Every structure is written in structure tokens, then in C-alpha cells.
Amino acid sequence: MKEHNLVPSMSSAGNCHDNAVAGSFIATIKKRTIKRKLYSIREDSKAEIFNFIEMSYNPKKRHSHRWLITC
């Protein structure tokens, strides 16, 4: 990356700023709401994702990675 003057988009493994939590959340949305669906307009998909987050997703769910608890 240095050779091409690129900056990595995430921190090293085990760091609190790793994107594993976000990746897991997005995977959950894909599995439970939008997988294999076609939407005629963008607003329909946005509404379904919003409803999933606000009504179905458990905001108190602990992440399975031990190292995130100490961050």
C-alpha cells in the first residue's frame, strides 16, 4: 500500500476501530431483510432496512468478540 501511496481503510486486527462489528451488522441486515428481493424504488428498500433496525434488531446484543468488550 505504501508503494502506491494508499491508506488502509481500517485499523489492525484487535483494535477497537476494526470494522468487524459493522460488517457483522450489515451481514445480518442482508440475511434477514434484503436478500433476494428486488425493489421497484429506492424508498422501499430504505423503509424495510429502517424498520428492521428500529423494530427487529436487538440494540443490546453483545458482540461475540472478546476484545471489543475492553475497548
Backbone hydrogen bonds in HBPLUS format (Angstrom, degrees):
<---DONOR---> <-ACCEPTOR-->    atom                        ^
c    i                          cat <-CA-CA->   ^        H-A-AA   ^      H-
h    n   atom  resd res      DA  || num        DHA   H-A  angle D-A-AA Bond
n    s   type  num  typ     dist DA aas  dist angle  dist       angle   num
A0004-HIS N   A0001-MET O   3.09 MM   3  5.36 136.1  2.29 102.8 114.1     1
A0006-LEU N   A0001-MET O   2.91 MM   5  4.95 175.3  1.92 141.2 142.0     2
A0005-ASN N   A0002-LYS O   3.06 MM   3  4.86 167.4  2.08 106.1 108.7     3
A0015-ASN N   A0012-SER O   3.23 MM   3  5.86 148.5  2.34 140.7 140.9     4
A0018-ASP N   A0015-ASN O   3.07 MM   3  5.60 157.3  2.13 125.2 124.8     5
A0023-GLY N   A0019-ASN O   2.93 MM   4  6.09 160.5  1.96 152.3 158.5     6
A0024-SER N   A0020-ALA O   2.94 MM   4  6.07 154.9  2.00 145.3 151.4     7
A0025-PHE N   A0021-VAL O   3.01 MM   4  6.25 156.6  2.07 148.6 154.8     8
A0026-ILE N   A0022-ALA O   2.95 MM   4  6.19 164.9  1.98 155.7 159.0     9
A0027-ALA N   A0023-GLY O   3.01 MM   4  6.16 156.6  2.07 144.1 150.8    10
A0028-THR N   A0024-SER O   3.02 MM   4  6.26 149.5  2.12 143.0 151.0    11
A0029-ILE N   A0025-PHE O   3.02 MM   4  6.39 157.5  2.07 150.8 156.4    12
A0030-LYS N   A0026-ILE O   2.98 MM   4  6.24 163.3  2.01 151.8 156.1    13
A0031-LYS N   A0027-ALA O   2.96 MM   4  6.18 160.1  2.00 149.2 154.3    14
A0032-ARG N   A0028-THR O   3.00 MM   4  6.08 162.6  2.04 153.7 157.8    15
A0033-THR N   A0029-ILE O   2.91 MM   4  5.65 144.0  2.04 151.2 156.7    16
A0035-LYS N   A0030-LYS O   3.01 MM   5  5.25 127.5  2.29 153.9 152.4    17
A0037-LYS N   A0034-ILE O   3.29 MM   3  5.56 147.9  2.40 137.5 129.2    18
A0044-ASP N   A0041-ILE O   3.16 MM   3  5.76 139.1  2.34 112.5 121.8    19
A0046-LYS N   A0042-ARG O   3.02 MM   4  6.33 163.4  2.05 156.4 161.7    20
A0047-ALA N   A0043-GLU O   2.90 MM   4  6.01 154.9  1.97 145.2 151.6    21
A0048-GLU N   A0044-ASP O   3.07 MM   4  6.29 156.3  2.13 144.7 150.7    22
A0049-ILE N   A0045-SER O   3.02 MM   4  6.23 163.0  2.05 152.3 156.5    23
A0050-PHE N   A0046-LYS O   2.92 MM   4  6.05 161.3  1.96 147.1 152.9    24
A0051-ASN N   A0047-ALA O   2.91 MM   4  6.08 163.9  1.94 148.9 153.1    25
A0052-PHE N   A0048-GLU O   3.01 MM   4  6.21 153.5  2.08 143.3 150.5    26
A0053-ILE N   A0049-ILE O   3.01 MM   4  6.27 166.7  2.03 154.8 157.5    27
A0054-GLU N   A0050-PHE O   2.90 MM   4  6.06 173.1  1.90 160.8 162.7    28
A0055-MET N   A0051-ASN O   2.83 MM   4  5.54 153.2  1.90 143.4 150.4    29
A0056-SER N   A0052-PHE O   2.92 MM   4  4.94 147.8  2.02 126.6 135.8    30
A0057-TYR N   A0052-PHE O   2.93 MM   5  6.12 151.7  2.01 164.0 165.5    31
A0061-LYS N   A0058-ASN O   3.24 MM   3  5.47 167.0  2.26 112.8 115.2    32
A0068-LEU N   A0065-HIS O   3.33 MM   3  5.77 149.3  2.43 107.7 115.6    33
A0069-ILE N   A0066-ARG O   3.12 MM   3  5.76 146.1  2.24 117.7 125.6    34
A0071-CYS N   A0068-LEU O   3.29 MM   3  5.36 154.3  2.36 102.0 109.5    35
